[in-house]
Amino acid sequence: MRSGNWLIGVVLLLLCLAAPLECYPSSIGALSLRPGLGPHRGDLCLAAKAKSQAKARPSGGGFGAPSKAAPPRAAEPLQTTNEVFRITEAELPSGEGINTLFMGAFTIEDPSVCDDLVALCESDPKKLNKGLVGRDGKAIVDKNSKDSLEMSFQPNDPRMEWRRYVTALQQITHKYVEKYPYAANTIGPWGLSSPTNYQYYPPGGGYKIFHTERNGRMEPGASRHLVFIVCR
């Protein structure tokens, strides 16, 4: 991969294995369903035809019946830029035993999108936190499972480095739904509505175990529709 370019894979799978990586900054996030929003291309919310809602199952009243989760909140519109980036589709692996159904891989050809965001994160090392994993309901540092330094960005972060990144991500998402139109045209509006993690893996580091990014009913993660990972 050329230095400075970001490869983005937008997938519909929620379970992933992150093999050990060396010296690779990356960002991981999710695109979630967002009720009550109209189609706004400027905030990564694509036009979609809302399906008729199924009759809600009554909550409570039976053994093991789950309590109803709170509906996801509408997110603020994202701050993007007017830039139009050159986006090219990258070839995914193929062959026996390899399934790339619903996956897309794209390259942002402008290296400054990556370089500027990396420089922003490295400009203040005190804001980089050690990667955490869940153990018995608590978040702890366990480098045998995950060895990384991280910084989180809210969807509406006003910094220009983030705004350019979100703009490029939006343009890639448009290409993704052109390839898989049913990802946008058979559901309600959706968009970026939860924090995105910037992660740096030192030599020998990485997420070294099978894991899921979301395993609870907290919103907006519980309504996750697509996930993406960006690698430099």
Wavefront OBJ file of the C-alpha trace (Angstrom):
o trace
v 0.000 0.000 0.000
v 1.332 3.438 -0.841
v 2.398 5.526 2.144
v -0.121 8.168 3.088
v -3.158 6.535 1.485
v -6.027 5.119 3.513
v -7.761 1.929 2.532
v -11.370 1.810 3.659
v -13.377 -1.387 3.925
v -17.068 -0.834 4.598
v -18.649 -4.122 5.648
v -21.879 -5.457 7.071
v -20.224 -7.947 9.408
v -20.232 -7.236 13.143
v -17.710 -9.912 14.187
v -14.079 -9.493 13.208
v -10.584 -10.730 13.994
v -7.933 -8.034 14.223
v -4.586 -9.729 13.650
v -1.434 -8.156 15.128
v -0.320 -5.147 13.121
v 2.900 -3.180 13.239
v 3.097 0.619 13.218
v -0.247 1.082 11.453
v -2.511 3.959 12.501
v -6.121 3.119 11.816
v -9.610 4.312 12.627
v -12.636 2.190 13.403
v -16.233 3.309 13.514
v -19.812 2.482 12.656
v -22.691 3.895 10.663
v -25.914 3.536 12.623
v -29.606 3.892 11.951
v -30.836 7.317 12.965
v -34.586 7.870 13.348
v -36.282 11.156 12.686
v -33.818 12.410 10.082
v -34.465 13.282 6.498
v -31.968 12.559 3.730
v -29.022 14.922 4.145
v -26.074 14.124 1.913
v -24.024 16.699 3.818
v -24.139 14.758 7.064
v -23.500 11.233 5.780
v -27.202 10.425 5.977
v -28.247 8.841 2.684
v -31.727 8.828 1.222
v -33.535 5.600 2.022
v -37.091 4.338 1.774
v -38.289 3.519 5.265
v -39.918 0.112 5.497
v -43.166 -0.199 7.377
v -42.387 -0.897 10.995
v -43.148 -4.377 12.278
v -45.602 -4.665 15.136
v -43.652 -4.138 18.342
v -43.377 -7.114 20.658
v -44.717 -6.258 24.114
v -42.003 -6.021 26.728
v -41.970 -7.854 30.037
v -44.478 -10.390 31.257
v -42.592 -13.580 30.475
v -39.647 -15.543 31.739
v -36.466 -14.037 30.367
v -38.353 -11.408 28.362
v -35.950 -8.525 27.660
v -36.778 -4.985 28.630
v -37.235 -2.593 25.724
v -34.085 -0.721 24.734
v -34.260 3.049 24.377
v -34.504 4.194 20.734
v -31.375 5.764 19.206
v -31.138 9.536 19.349
v -30.874 11.680 16.241
v -27.309 12.914 15.757
v -26.232 16.422 14.869
v -25.380 17.066 11.216
v -21.718 16.437 10.469
v -19.409 19.284 9.552
v -17.910 18.479 6.180
v -15.978 20.435 3.549
v -16.579 21.252 -0.104
v -13.609 19.179 -1.277
v -14.103 16.420 -3.825
v -11.549 13.667 -3.333
v -10.356 11.169 -5.900
v -11.577 7.780 -4.677
v -10.612 4.532 -6.364
v -11.909 1.057 -5.661
v -9.332 -1.436 -4.423
v -9.373 -5.127 -5.255
v -10.399 -7.444 -2.443
v -8.761 -10.851 -1.880
v -10.399 -13.732 -3.708
v -10.078 -17.481 -3.895
v -11.300 -20.632 -2.269
v -12.610 -20.078 1.245
v -12.610 -16.267 0.950
v -15.981 -14.541 1.256
v -16.146 -10.799 0.552
v -19.925 -10.552 0.360
v -21.116 -7.027 1.317
v -17.514 -5.777 1.549
v -16.045 -2.806 -0.255
v -12.481 -1.466 -0.302
v -11.545 1.999 -1.525
v -8.467 4.234 -1.556
v -8.389 7.952 -0.826
v -5.784 9.144 -3.316
v -5.004 12.378 -1.445
v -2.339 11.420 1.149
v -2.905 14.601 3.165
v -6.246 13.276 4.455
v -4.324 10.561 6.295
v -1.167 12.483 7.078
v -2.956 15.498 8.588
v -5.126 13.376 10.876
v -2.116 11.345 12.030
v -0.193 14.576 12.703
v -3.131 15.902 14.723
v -3.185 12.805 16.915
v 0.583 12.806 17.375
v 0.743 16.527 18.197
v -0.398 15.912 21.775
v 0.728 12.467 23.031
v -0.994 13.104 26.376
v -4.357 12.753 24.629
v -3.513 9.249 23.385
v -4.934 6.621 25.745
v -3.904 2.998 26.183
v -6.288 0.583 24.512
v -8.832 -1.035 26.842
v -10.617 -4.385 26.824
v -13.677 -5.496 28.783
v -13.257 -7.875 31.725
v -16.110 -8.737 34.099
v -17.940 -5.522 33.327
v -14.824 -3.337 33.664
v -12.501 -1.719 31.118
v -8.869 -2.654 31.769
v -5.468 -2.539 30.042
v -4.347 -6.014 28.936
v -1.560 -5.850 26.366
v -1.714 -9.605 25.851
v -5.146 -9.007 24.321
v -4.846 -5.480 22.942
v -1.770 -3.294 22.640
v -2.559 0.130 21.213
v -2.712 3.889 21.754
v -6.036 5.536 20.940
v -7.927 8.799 20.547
v -11.671 9.174 19.967
v -13.390 11.640 17.631
v -17.032 12.599 17.995
v -18.979 12.686 14.705
v -19.344 16.480 14.859
v -15.745 17.256 15.873
v -15.049 20.737 14.399
v -11.325 20.297 13.651
v -10.498 20.598 9.966
v -8.431 17.396 9.893
v -11.452 15.422 11.043
v -13.874 17.293 8.773
v -11.772 16.411 5.701
v -11.651 12.779 6.806
v -15.433 12.630 7.258
v -15.913 14.256 3.857
v -13.771 11.565 2.220
v -15.590 8.847 4.176
v -18.914 10.210 2.984
v -17.787 10.099 -0.638
v -16.601 6.522 -0.186
v -19.923 5.575 1.383
v -21.716 6.923 -1.683
v -19.616 4.620 -3.846
v -20.333 1.709 -1.522
v -24.106 2.080 -1.796
v -23.811 2.388 -5.567
v -22.247 -1.062 -5.441
v -24.741 -2.395 -2.863
v -27.881 -0.259 -3.333
v -29.946 -2.401 -0.979
v -27.705 -1.163 1.859
v -29.360 2.249 1.513
v -32.678 1.768 -0.252
v -34.408 -0.812 1.923
v -34.063 0.789 5.369
v -34.589 4.097 7.125
v -32.074 6.968 7.194
v -28.666 6.184 8.660
v -25.370 7.932 9.252
v -22.308 8.371 11.451
v -23.649 8.743 14.990
v -21.038 7.328 17.397
v -17.376 8.100 18.146
v -14.629 6.860 15.836
v -11.399 5.572 17.378
v -7.973 6.451 16.022
v -5.674 3.574 16.994
v -1.905 3.238 16.791
v -0.372 -0.239 17.082
v 3.317 -0.277 18.068
v 5.638 -2.996 16.704
v 4.260 -6.319 17.934
v 1.033 -4.668 19.036
v -2.516 -5.075 17.784
v -5.856 -6.527 18.830
v -4.743 -10.102 19.326
v -7.969 -11.926 20.168
v -11.379 -12.561 18.618
v -13.706 -9.781 19.707
v -16.834 -7.819 18.897
v -16.968 -4.028 18.865
v -20.522 -3.916 20.236
v -22.105 -6.460 22.571
v -24.840 -4.531 24.391
v -28.062 -2.628 23.800
v -26.617 0.847 24.317
v -27.594 3.257 21.554
v -26.571 4.193 18.964
v -24.293 1.136 18.768
v -27.200 -1.273 19.161
v -28.658 0.025 15.884
v -25.424 -0.324 13.941
v -25.958 -0.767 10.230
v -22.479 -0.694 8.630
v -18.959 -0.733 10.031
v -15.722 0.583 8.537
v -12.006 0.447 9.198
v -9.421 2.787 7.725
v -5.742 1.804 7.548
v -2.752 3.880 6.605
l 1 2 3 4 5 6 7 8 9 10 11 12 13 14 15 16 17 18 19 20 21 22 23 24 25 26 27 28 29 30 31 32 33 34 35 36 37 38 39 40 41 42 43 44 45 46 47 48 49 50 51 52 53 54 55 56 57 58 59 60 61 62 63 64 65 66 67 68 69 70 71 72 73 74 75 76 77 78 79 80 81 82 83 84 85 86 87 88 89 90 91 92 93 94 95 96 97 98 99 100 101 102 103 104 105 106 107 108 109 110 111 112 113 114 115 116 117 118 119 120 121 122 123 124 125 126 127 128 129 130 131 132 133 134 135 136 137 138 139 140 141 142 143 144 145 146 147 148 149 150 151 152 153 154 155 156 157 158 159 160 161 162 163 164 165 166 167 168 169 170 171 172 173 174 175 176 177 178 179 180 181 182 183 184 185 186 187 188 189 190 191 192 193 194 195 196 197 198 199 200 201 202 203 204 205 206 207 208 209 210 211 212 213 214 215 216 217 218 219 220 221 222 223 224 225 226 227 228 229 230 231 232
